[in-house]
Amino acid sequence: MNEEFYISLIGEAFDGYTEATLDDRLVYVRHINIRDQRYLHKYYDRYKNIALSKGVESKEEREERVIKDGIWTHEEDQKIASLEFEIENLKKTIKGLFLPSQKEDTRKRLNEVREELADLLTKRQEVIGSTADDYATSRSNDEMLRFCLFKDSGFTENLYTEREFAELEMWQIARINDVQASMTERLSETSLQEAVLRPFFSIYLSLCENPCDFFGKPIVDLSVYQLKTALFGRMFFNIFQNTEDVPDNIRDNPEKLLAFAENQRNKDSKAGAGGLRDDASASVVFGATKEDMQTLDLGGGANVSLREEAAKHGGKLNMQQMMRLAGEDV
């Protein structure tokens, strides 16, 4: 992406709306804030009650019935809960790991578990089918589309009234959904993180500490994207302030910058616990690969992978060899 894209993206977040073209006319999609959530939840309750009054089962009722009929089992639900629990533990584990190679191995396992969970959830949804909850979600999502579409940037008049929107054909609603999806993709968290790390935004980073002052509005009036912009700005500013020797080639890369900051915190933690010695001429890290050592750049002389050094000596190291690797004269 070029600089103009990121400048436009930040401007979009600051304005609180996205301009889009729908059926050859310019429309304005207002970005929702926390107050809007209450309005949309009211529509969810309304449509769920309508579905229930028509005899459509709730999610809870349908789940009880498919289990009673033997189409689904409690064991399968427990498997879903177990996979969800494992995913959360793996995400926590990744944050606490020191070596990049260990992080990568754990991420692979995380992706495997996520795929297994997705397959099981898809199977479960196919068994349960549509419920009053699903109907309410679909209709309230449609209402959100209507609620956020305006004829003008001042948000004085919605593009459709409730009656007009109710009379739209499915293909017309699908077109509106495409506009919403395009906006969501454009203002993704990754794109916003990249934007606040661009040179043009650097003068604003230190001002992100207080979102209210930054945007000149109360928190409750800030859009989701405005809050995220301030949050990411504050997060990266803190990294630059508290992380030493950030390489220039990763200062505009959110993923690498976050990984570097995490590695530095883990390194400091290990060093404080006696895991790594600052005064040794070599840093020895158990289980580290050559790529790990290059990535970590532990300093203090040569970085040594114990795994690779042991391989040079038939898979074993005696005490004298280990002490030499740690920088001790023996």
C-alpha positions in Angstrom: 0.0 0.0 0.0 1.2 3.5 -0.7 1.4 6.5 1.7 -1.8 8.0 0.2 -3.8 4.9 1.1 -2.8 5.1 4.8 -3.4 8.9 4.9 -6.9 8.3 3.5 -7.5 5.5 5.9 -6.6 7.6 9.0 -8.7 10.5 7.6 -11.6 8.0 7.2 -11.3 6.9 10.8 -11.1 10.6 12.0 -14.2 11.5 10.0 -16.2 8.7 11.4 -17.7 7.6 8.1 -16.9 6.0 4.8 -17.9 7.3 1.4 -19.1 4.6 -1.0 -21.0 4.2 -4.2 -24.2 2.3 -4.3 -26.2 2.0 -7.5 -24.3 4.9 -9.0 -25.0 7.2 -6.1 -22.7 8.5 -3.4 -23.7 7.2 0.1 -22.2 7.6 3.5 -21.6 4.6 5.9 -21.4 5.9 9.5 -19.0 4.0 11.8 -20.8 2.7 14.8 -20.0 3.5 18.4 -20.8 2.0 21.8 -24.2 3.7 22.0 -25.3 2.1 18.7 -24.9 -1.3 20.3 -27.9 -0.8 22.5 -30.0 0.3 19.5 -29.0 -2.8 17.5 -29.6 -5.2 20.5 -33.2 -3.9 20.7 -33.7 -5.1 17.2 -32.2 -8.4 18.0 -34.7 -9.0 20.8 -37.6 -7.8 18.7 -36.9 -10.2 15.9 -36.2 -13.1 18.2 -39.5 -12.6 19.9 -41.2 -12.5 16.5 -39.6 -15.8 15.5 -40.5 -17.4 18.8 -44.2 -16.3 18.4 -44.3 -18.0 15.0 -43.2 -21.3 16.6 -39.5 -21.2 15.6 -37.4 -22.9 18.3 -34.7 -21.0 20.2 -31.1 -22.2 20.1 -31.4 -23.7 23.5 -34.6 -25.7 22.6 -33.1 -27.0 19.4 -29.9 -28.1 21.1 -31.9 -30.0 23.7 -33.9 -31.7 21.0 -31.0 -32.8 18.8 -29.3 -34.3 21.8 -32.5 -36.0 22.9 -32.9 -37.5 19.4 -29.3 -38.7 19.4 -28.3 -36.5 16.4 -25.8 -34.7 18.6 -24.1 -35.7 21.8 -22.9 -34.0 25.0 -19.5 -35.6 24.3 -19.2 -33.6 21.0 -20.1 -30.4 22.9 -17.4 -31.3 25.5 -15.0 -31.7 22.6 -15.8 -28.2 21.4 -15.3 -26.8 24.9 -12.0 -28.7 25.2 -10.7 -27.3 21.8 -11.7 -23.8 22.7 -9.9 -24.2 26.0 -6.8 -25.5 24.3 -6.8 -22.6 21.8 -6.8 -20.0 24.7 -4.0 -21.9 26.4 -1.9 -22.0 23.2 -2.4 -18.3 22.7 -1.1 -17.6 26.2 1.7 -20.0 25.7 2.9 -18.2 22.5 3.1 -14.9 24.4 5.3 -16.5 27.1 7.7 -18.3 24.8 11.2 -17.0 24.2 12.5 -18.6 21.1 11.0 -17.8 17.7 11.2 -21.4 16.6 9.2 -22.5 19.6 6.6 -19.8 18.9 6.3 -21.0 15.3 5.8 -24.6 16.4 3.1 -23.6 18.8 1.4 -21.4 16.1 1.3 -24.5 13.9 -0.5 -26.5 16.6 -2.8 -23.5 17.2 -3.8 -23.5 13.6 -4.4 -27.2 13.6 -6.7 -26.9 16.7 -8.5 -24.0 15.1 -9.2 -26.1 12.0 -10.5 -29.0 14.0 -12.7 -26.7 16.0 -14.1 -25.0 12.8 -15.0 -28.4 11.3 -16.8 -29.5 14.5 -18.7 -26.2 14.7 -19.7 -26.4 11.1 -21.0 -29.9 11.7 -22.9 -28.8 14.8 -24.5 -25.9 12.9 -25.6 -28.3 10.1 -27.2 -30.5 12.7 -29.0 -27.7 14.6 -30.1 -25.7 11.6 -31.8 -22.3 11.8 -33.2 -21.1 15.0 -35.0 -18.0 16.3 -31.6 -16.7 17.4 -30.2 -17.1 13.9 -33.2 -15.2 12.4 -32.7 -12.4 15.0 -29.0 -12.2 14.2 -29.7 -12.0 10.4 -32.5 -9.4 10.7 -30.6 -7.2 13.2 -27.5 -7.3 10.9 -29.8 -6.1 8.1 -31.1 -3.3 10.3 -27.5 -2.3 11.1 -26.9 -1.9 7.4 -30.0 0.5 7.2 -29.0 2.2 10.4 -25.5 3.1 9.2 -26.4 4.2 5.6 -27.0 7.9 5.1 -27.6 10.3 2.2 -25.3 12.9 3.6 -22.1 13.2 5.7 -23.9 15.0 8.4 -26.1 11.9 9.0 -29.4 13.9 8.9 -31.3 11.4 6.8 -31.0 7.6 6.4 -30.7 6.3 2.9 -33.8 4.1 3.5 -36.7 4.3 5.8 -37.7 1.1 7.7 -40.5 0.5 5.2 -38.3 1.1 2.1 -35.6 -1.2 3.5 -38.2 -3.9 4.2 -39.3 -3.8 0.5 -35.8 -4.3 -0.9 -35.0 -7.4 -2.9 -32.4 -9.8 -1.6 -29.9 -8.9 -4.4 -30.2 -5.2 -3.3 -29.4 -6.1 0.4 -26.5 -8.2 -0.9 -25.1 -5.1 -2.7 -25.4 -3.2 0.6 -23.6 -6.0 2.4 -20.8 -5.8 -0.1 -20.4 -2.1 0.7 -20.2 -2.9 4.4 -17.8 -5.8 3.9 -15.5 -3.6 1.7 -15.4 -1.0 4.4 -14.7 -3.5 7.1 -11.8 -5.0 5.1 -10.4 -1.6 4.3 -10.4 -0.6 8.0 -9.0 -3.9 9.3 -6.9 -3.9 12.4 -3.8 -4.8 10.4 -4.4 -1.8 8.1 -4.9 0.6 11.0 -1.8 -0.7 12.7 0.2 -0.2 9.6 -1.3 3.3 9.2 -0.3 4.5 12.7 3.3 3.3 12.0 3.6 5.4 8.8 6.0 8.5 9.0 3.1 10.9 8.6 1.5 9.7 11.8 4.6 9.7 13.9 4.0 13.2 15.2 0.6 12.0 16.6 1.8 8.9 18.4 2.5 10.6 21.7 -0.9 12.3 21.6 -2.8 9.0 21.5 -2.5 8.6 25.3 -5.9 10.2 25.8 -8.5 9.4 23.1 -10.9 12.1 24.3 -8.4 14.8 23.9 -7.1 13.3 20.7 -10.5 13.4 19.0 -12.1 16.1 21.1 -15.1 13.9 22.0 -16.3 11.8 24.9 -15.4 8.1 24.7 -19.0 7.1 24.2 -19.1 9.2 21.0 -16.0 7.7 19.5 -16.4 5.2 16.7 -14.9 1.7 17.0 -12.3 2.7 14.4 -11.4 5.9 16.2 -10.8 3.9 19.4 -8.7 1.4 17.6 -6.6 4.1 16.0 -5.9 5.7 19.4 -5.3 2.3 21.0 -2.8 1.2 18.4 -1.0 4.6 18.4 -0.7 4.4 22.2 0.5 0.7 22.0 3.3 1.4 19.5 4.4 4.6 21.1 4.9 2.7 24.4 7.0 0.1 22.5 9.2 2.8 21.1 9.5 4.4 24.4 10.3 1.3 26.4 12.0 -1.0 24.0 15.7 -0.5 23.3 17.5 -0.9 20.0 14.4 -1.4 17.8 15.8 -2.2 14.3 14.9 0.4 11.7 13.8 -2.3 9.2 10.9 -3.4 11.4 9.7 0.0 12.8 6.8 0.1 10.2 5.9 -3.6 10.4 3.3 -4.2 13.2 3.7 -8.0 13.4 7.5 -7.9 13.5 7.6 -4.9 15.9 5.2 -6.6 18.4 7.2 -9.9 18.1 10.5 -8.0 18.7 9.1 -6.2 21.8 7.8 -9.4 23.2 11.1 -11.1 22.6 12.9 -8.2 24.4 10.5 -8.5 27.4 11.1 -12.3 27.5 14.8 -11.8 27.2 14.9 -9.4 30.1 12.7 -11.8 32.1 15.1 -14.6 31.4 18.1 -12.5 32.2 16.6 -11.4 35.5 15.9 -15.0 36.5 19.5 -15.9 35.7 18.7 -17.6 32.4 21.0 -15.5 30.3 24.3 -13.8 31.4 25.0 -10.3 30.4 28.7 -10.6 31.4 29.4 -13.8 29.5 31.2 -13.7 26.1 28.7 -16.1 24.7 25.0 -16.6 25.4 23.8 -20.2 25.6 20.1 -20.8 24.9 18.8 -24.4 25.3 16.9 -25.6 22.3 17.7 -22.6 20.1 18.2 -23.0 16.4 20.7 -20.8 14.5 17.8 -18.8 13.1 16.6 -18.2 16.7 20.0 -16.8 17.7 20.1 -14.5 14.7 16.6 -13.3 15.4 17.2 -12.7 19.1 20.6 -11.2 18.7 21.3 -11.6 22.4 24.5 -9.6 22.4 27.5 -9.9 24.6 29.6 -11.7 22.0 28.8 -14.9 20.1 25.4 -16.4 20.4 25.6 -20.2 20.7 22.9 -22.8 20.1 23.5 -25.6 22.6 21.7 -28.0 20.3 24.1 -27.4 17.5 27.2 -27.4 19.6 26.2 -30.7 21.1 25.7 -32.1 17.6 29.3 -31.2 16.9 30.5 -33.4 19.8 28.5 -36.5 19.2 25.3 -35.3 20.8 26.9 -34.7 24.3 28.7 -31.9 26.0 30.8 -32.3 29.2 30.9 -29.7 32.0 34.1 -28.0 30.7 32.7 -27.7 27.2 29.5 -26.1 28.5 31.4 -23.7 30.7 33.5 -22.6 27.7 30.3 -22.0 25.8 29.0 -19.8 28.6 32.2 -17.7 28.4 34.0 -19.1 31.4 37.8 -19.8 31.3 38.4 -23.4 32.4 
